[in-house]
Amino acid sequence: MSTARQYELIYITAPEITDEALAEVHTQVLAVVDRFGGTIEKTENWGRRKLAYDIGRQREGTYVLEVINGPGALTSELDRRLRVLDAVIRHLVVRVDEDLAVAERSRVRRKEAMARRRVKRGLPPEPTETERRRHEEEDDTDGPEHGFRGERGDR
């Protein structure tokens, strides 16, 4: 039994495709995921967007994102199925669970370092509610109307 991993599947369909045909593609993806014992965590229809380059004389496409949890064998079957569907002009499956774990470890490390710095300065490890409110108010005044020019400075 394979370990369940998290993947993002993005596929692009032709812009003239109907909602029923788009639902049929989703149904086929769902059937493959179910057969391998996976789950679809989230489905987002990003709508019709311009392509970065022409694909088969198409300048636009309908983008759909699916977040899938399942074993590794699932990706090869999804790839095979989506390659033969005429409605799908491009697709990409990316494993994201490792990236999410790295981001979480970095977030925890930053939080621990901040707590150590605060303790060295004689403050409590976590910011108090008044400090949080003060920082939020300061962030609200950093817009362009208050003279803030971003990271690039005065150019």
Backbone bond lengths (Angstrom), bond angles and torsions (degrees), N, CA, C in turn:
res aa  C-N    CA-C-N  psi(-1)  N-CA   C-N-CA  omega(-1)  CA-C   N-CA-C  phi
1 M - - - 1.465 - - 1.512 109.44 -
2 S 1.317 117.52 127.49 1.460 122.53 179.23 1.519 110.89 -76.95
3 T 1.311 113.26 157.27 1.448 119.30 174.94 1.523 109.00 -78.69
4 A 1.320 116.35 140.72 1.469 120.13 178.69 1.519 109.04 -73.97
5 R 1.298 115.93 133.13 1.454 123.93 178.38 1.525 108.71 -121.97
6 Q 1.328 115.19 166.30 1.464 118.70 177.33 1.518 108.67 -109.52
7 Y 1.333 115.30 132.72 1.453 122.37 -178.22 1.521 109.35 -129.27
8 E 1.324 115.19 152.64 1.456 121.39 169.78 1.517 107.28 -112.58
9 L 1.317 116.05 125.62 1.455 122.54 176.05 1.515 106.97 -109.90
10 I 1.328 115.56 123.28 1.459 120.50 174.78 1.511 106.50 -119.37
11 Y 1.316 115.99 126.55 1.459 118.48 175.08 1.519 109.37 -130.07
12 I 1.342 113.61 150.26 1.458 121.83 -178.76 1.518 107.35 -116.54
13 T 1.308 115.70 127.98 1.464 120.49 177.49 1.525 108.87 -109.65
14 A 1.315 115.56 164.08 1.461 120.78 178.38 1.534 109.30 -60.95
15 P 1.327 118.02 146.49 1.461 119.75 -175.28 1.528 113.75 -67.56
16 E 1.320 118.13 -26.05 1.467 119.85 -178.01 1.524 113.16 -85.08
17 I 1.308 117.72 4.04 1.469 121.22 -178.45 1.533 110.00 -66.91
18 T 1.313 116.10 142.83 1.466 121.06 -179.44 1.527 110.40 -82.89
19 D 1.319 115.39 165.55 1.460 120.15 177.35 1.525 111.34 -63.07
20 E 1.333 116.69 -34.41 1.463 120.03 179.47 1.526 110.76 -66.39
21 A 1.331 117.10 -41.22 1.464 120.51 178.74 1.530 110.75 -67.65
22 L 1.321 116.76 -36.56 1.462 121.01 176.82 1.524 110.22 -65.68
23 A 1.328 116.59 -39.91 1.466 120.49 176.52 1.529 110.85 -65.13
24 E 1.322 117.36 -34.27 1.462 121.32 177.93 1.536 111.19 -65.85
25 V 1.325 117.37 -39.95 1.470 121.06 176.52 1.524 109.19 -62.52
26 H 1.338 116.33 -45.00 1.467 120.03 178.05 1.526 110.80 -61.32
27 T 1.323 117.72 -40.24 1.465 121.68 178.70 1.527 110.81 -62.09
28 Q 1.323 117.12 -39.99 1.460 119.97 178.77 1.527 111.49 -67.52
29 V 1.335 116.94 -39.28 1.469 120.31 176.04 1.526 109.51 -63.52
30 L 1.320 116.73 -43.36 1.458 121.29 179.25 1.523 111.44 -61.90
31 A 1.338 117.96 -39.28 1.466 121.60 179.28 1.527 110.90 -63.31
32 V 1.321 117.37 -41.85 1.470 120.98 178.79 1.533 110.00 -65.76
33 V 1.322 116.49 -44.45 1.458 120.75 -179.57 1.531 110.20 -62.16
34 D 1.325 117.80 -43.78 1.465 121.54 178.85 1.526 111.45 -63.64
35 R 1.328 116.70 -39.81 1.462 120.13 -178.26 1.530 111.71 -63.54
36 F 1.327 117.30 -32.12 1.461 121.32 179.39 1.523 112.50 -93.25
37 G 1.316 117.83 6.46 1.465 121.29 176.82 1.517 113.81 76.82
38 G 1.310 117.46 24.32 1.459 121.17 178.84 1.516 112.03 -99.03
39 T 1.303 115.15 -178.98 1.465 121.19 177.86 1.520 109.34 -136.54
40 I 1.319 115.69 149.45 1.461 121.14 172.44 1.519 106.74 -97.53
41 E 1.320 114.86 114.92 1.457 120.46 -176.87 1.522 112.08 -79.11
42 K 1.336 115.29 -37.95 1.468 118.18 -175.72 1.524 108.97 -155.39
43 T 1.320 116.26 143.34 1.461 122.54 173.72 1.518 107.95 -128.51
44 E 1.334 116.16 126.20 1.467 121.10 178.92 1.523 108.82 -125.74
45 N 1.307 115.98 124.22 1.455 120.47 173.57 1.525 106.69 -93.01
46 W 1.334 116.43 110.47 1.457 121.12 -177.82 1.516 112.19 -81.14
47 G 1.311 116.67 -7.98 1.456 120.59 176.10 1.519 113.03 84.93
48 R 1.310 113.31 -170.34 1.465 121.08 -175.90 1.526 109.15 -83.04
49 R 1.345 115.56 126.49 1.465 121.78 -179.11 1.519 110.32 -137.73
50 K 1.302 115.04 158.70 1.454 121.04 177.34 1.530 108.76 -74.49
51 L 1.341 116.85 137.55 1.457 121.82 177.87 1.522 109.91 -79.49
52 A 1.324 116.72 153.94 1.458 121.15 178.00 1.525 110.93 -66.37
53 Y 1.331 116.65 -31.94 1.458 122.23 177.50 1.523 107.75 -149.38
54 D 1.325 116.57 159.76 1.463 120.44 -178.85 1.528 110.16 -66.91
55 I 1.321 116.19 135.30 1.459 122.58 175.89 1.519 106.38 -122.82
56 G 1.319 117.34 110.74 1.463 120.58 180.00 1.515 112.60 55.20
57 R 1.305 116.65 45.29 1.472 124.05 -179.24 1.529 113.61 65.84
58 Q 1.309 117.44 14.47 1.470 121.98 176.30 1.523 108.11 -97.50
59 R 1.316 116.62 133.11 1.465 121.00 177.61 1.524 111.72 -105.11
60 E 1.329 117.04 -16.64 1.455 122.05 179.60 1.515 108.97 -132.17
61 G 1.334 115.37 163.49 1.450 120.44 177.21 1.509 110.33 -158.09
62 T 1.323 116.28 162.79 1.459 122.25 176.15 1.518 107.72 -98.06
63 Y 1.329 116.78 119.21 1.453 123.01 -177.21 1.532 110.16 -93.58
64 V 1.341 116.39 137.54 1.463 121.84 176.78 1.522 107.92 -134.67
65 L 1.337 116.62 131.69 1.464 123.20 176.73 1.518 108.45 -110.12
66 E 1.329 115.81 132.96 1.463 121.22 174.76 1.525 107.85 -128.08
67 V 1.331 117.79 127.58 1.457 122.85 174.82 1.519 106.26 -98.09
68 I 1.349 115.65 120.76 1.460 121.82 -171.08 1.521 109.84 -122.62
69 N 1.324 117.00 136.52 1.461 122.91 171.08 1.511 107.59 -109.18
70 G 1.341 117.07 128.48 1.456 119.71 -179.56 1.516 111.92 175.80
71 P 1.333 116.52 -179.33 1.470 121.12 -179.23 1.526 111.59 -75.99
72 G 1.324 115.94 167.78 1.452 121.73 -177.64 1.516 114.03 -66.36
73 A 1.337 117.78 -31.63 1.469 120.76 -179.62 1.522 111.47 -63.89
74 L 1.293 116.36 -21.75 1.461 122.17 179.02 1.525 111.37 -60.47
75 T 1.331 117.48 -38.36 1.462 120.78 -175.47 1.521 112.24 -66.30
76 S 1.331 117.36 -39.74 1.469 118.61 -179.55 1.527 111.30 -67.72
77 E 1.325 117.14 -36.10 1.467 119.99 177.87 1.528 110.67 -69.81
78 L 1.338 117.71 -41.39 1.468 120.58 176.23 1.521 110.23 -60.94
79 D 1.325 116.70 -43.53 1.458 121.04 179.21 1.526 110.79 -59.89
80 R 1.321 116.43 -45.16 1.459 120.96 -179.73 1.517 111.52 -63.21
81 R 1.329 116.40 -44.94 1.479 120.89 -178.32 1.523 112.18 -66.73
82 L 1.325 116.95 -43.91 1.465 120.02 -176.81 1.521 111.81 -71.13
83 R 1.346 117.01 -26.56 1.459 120.15 178.89 1.523 111.96 -66.18
84 V 1.336 117.58 -31.16 1.469 119.96 -176.59 1.529 113.29 -92.86
85 L 1.312 117.77 -9.02 1.468 120.08 178.59 1.525 109.94 -77.16
86 D 1.326 116.95 125.92 1.459 120.75 179.56 1.525 112.31 -70.08
87 A 1.311 117.27 -26.35 1.463 120.42 -178.20 1.531 111.88 -70.17
88 V 1.336 117.67 -27.48 1.460 122.03 -176.90 1.526 108.86 -93.77
89 I 1.350 116.03 120.90 1.464 118.37 -179.34 1.536 111.64 -95.55
90 R 1.330 119.01 -25.22 1.465 123.47 173.89 1.517 108.75 -152.33
91 H 1.349 115.43 151.45 1.461 120.14 174.36 1.515 109.28 -150.87
92 L 1.326 116.04 158.79 1.452 122.02 179.99 1.520 108.16 -151.26
93 V 1.342 115.92 131.66 1.457 121.74 176.31 1.517 107.05 -115.58
94 V 1.338 117.26 125.81 1.450 122.63 -177.42 1.522 109.19 -128.73
95 R 1.336 115.83 133.34 1.465 120.14 175.96 1.525 108.33 -81.06
96 V 1.340 116.91 126.63 1.461 120.17 -174.35 1.524 113.37 -116.71
97 D 1.337 119.02 -7.66 1.463 119.11 -175.23 1.523 112.37 -65.61
98 E 1.329 119.27 -34.40 1.458 120.62 177.72 1.519 110.83 -66.78
99 D 1.319 117.47 -41.92 1.460 120.85 179.02 1.523 111.29 -64.12
100 L 1.326 116.84 -38.90 1.466 120.30 178.32 1.522 110.80 -65.82
101 A 1.347 117.45 -38.22 1.466 121.22 178.85 1.525 110.50 -66.73
102 V 1.333 117.92 -41.45 1.464 121.52 178.31 1.523 110.12 -63.51
103 A 1.316 117.40 -43.11 1.464 121.28 179.24 1.528 110.83 -63.40
104 E 1.319 117.20 -39.81 1.468 120.77 179.46 1.530 110.66 -66.03
105 R 1.335 117.01 -42.77 1.473 119.97 178.03 1.522 110.83 -62.44
106 S 1.329 117.68 -40.14 1.464 121.34 178.27 1.519 110.92 -64.57
107 R 1.323 116.26 -41.38 1.467 120.03 179.35 1.516 110.73 -62.75
108 V 1.339 117.17 -43.10 1.470 121.29 179.80 1.529 109.82 -64.81
109 R 1.343 117.23 -42.96 1.473 120.46 179.18 1.526 111.30 -61.19
110 R 1.345 116.67 -43.99 1.467 119.70 178.98 1.520 111.31 -62.16
111 K 1.324 116.63 -41.14 1.459 120.80 -179.17 1.523 110.85 -65.64
112 E 1.350 117.05 -41.09 1.466 120.42 178.25 1.521 111.14 -65.75
113 A 1.333 117.72 -40.58 1.464 121.35 179.02 1.530 110.05 -64.43
114 M 1.326 117.20 -41.02 1.456 120.53 178.38 1.533 109.98 -62.89
115 A 1.326 116.77 -41.42 1.469 120.14 179.53 1.527 110.40 -63.40
116 R 1.338 117.56 -41.86 1.474 120.48 178.72 1.527 111.15 -62.99
117 R 1.342 116.92 -42.72 1.464 119.79 178.72 1.520 111.38 -63.84
118 R 1.318 116.58 -40.45 1.469 120.13 -179.88 1.532 110.76 -65.36
119 V 1.336 116.84 -40.91 1.472 120.24 -179.90 1.530 109.74 -65.79
120 K 1.345 118.01 -39.36 1.469 121.38 178.05 1.521 110.94 -60.75
121 R 1.330 117.42 -35.09 1.464 121.33 -179.87 1.523 112.41 -83.33
122 G 1.341 117.24 -0.10 1.460 120.73 178.18 1.517 113.81 86.21
123 L 1.319 117.30 17.13 1.464 122.19 179.11 1.524 109.24 -102.00
124 P 1.333 117.19 162.35 1.471 118.91 173.84 1.528 109.74 -66.52
125 P 1.350 118.20 153.07 1.472 120.59 -177.11 1.521 114.24 -58.67
126 E 1.314 117.76 -34.74 1.466 121.93 -179.81 1.515 109.72 -105.89
127 P 1.324 118.49 141.18 1.473 120.26 176.50 1.532 111.14 -62.28
128 T 1.322 115.06 143.66 1.458 119.01 178.19 1.519 109.63 -77.62
129 E 1.314 116.45 169.91 1.471 121.44 -178.38 1.530 110.90 -63.70
130 T 1.330 117.72 -38.25 1.471 119.81 179.59 1.527 110.65 -66.52
131 E 1.342 117.88 -37.66 1.466 120.12 176.79 1.528 110.72 -63.83
132 R 1.324 116.46 -42.05 1.462 120.38 179.16 1.521 111.11 -60.76
133 R 1.348 115.85 -45.58 1.461 119.47 179.87 1.525 111.32 -62.80
134 R 1.330 116.50 -41.42 1.463 120.94 179.81 1.530 110.44 -62.60
135 H 1.339 117.75 -41.81 1.466 120.96 178.69 1.521 111.46 -66.22
136 E 1.330 116.99 -37.65 1.465 119.92 177.46 1.522 110.84 -64.26
137 E 1.338 116.78 -40.37 1.462 120.38 178.42 1.519 110.58 -65.69
138 E 1.347 117.61 -38.73 1.459 120.76 177.89 1.520 110.58 -65.60
139 D 1.314 117.86 -39.73 1.457 121.72 179.22 1.520 111.19 -64.06
140 D 1.325 117.66 -33.30 1.460 121.08 -179.93 1.525 111.88 -67.10
141 T 1.337 117.85 -25.16 1.463 120.59 -177.52 1.516 112.32 -95.90
142 D 1.338 119.62 11.66 1.462 121.94 -179.09 1.515 113.39 -94.65
143 G 1.295 120.04 11.43 1.457 122.55 -177.81 1.521 111.80 -75.99
144 P 1.333 117.33 173.85 1.470 121.53 -178.58 1.524 112.87 -63.83
145 E 1.327 116.74 -27.11 1.463 118.72 179.65 1.528 111.91 -71.79
146 H 1.355 117.45 -12.58 1.461 121.34 179.03 1.518 111.66 -108.07
147 G 1.335 117.56 15.69 1.460 120.16 174.69 1.510 114.74 90.23
148 F 1.297 120.07 -0.04 1.452 121.82 178.95 1.522 109.02 -76.96
149 R 1.334 117.48 129.50 1.449 121.76 -176.85 1.517 113.16 -110.63
150 G 1.306 118.74 10.16 1.460 120.69 177.65 1.519 111.62 80.87
151 E 1.328 115.97 -159.69 1.459 121.66 -174.72 1.515 112.34 -78.60
152 R 1.317 119.41 -17.65 1.463 121.56 -172.23 1.521 113.10 -85.48
153 G 1.297 118.47 -13.19 1.456 120.78 177.17 1.527 112.46 77.03
154 D 1.340 116.01 -155.79 1.466 122.33 -177.42 1.519 110.25 -88.07
155 R 1.313 116.53 96.08 1.460 119.56 178.28 1.490 110.36 -118.15
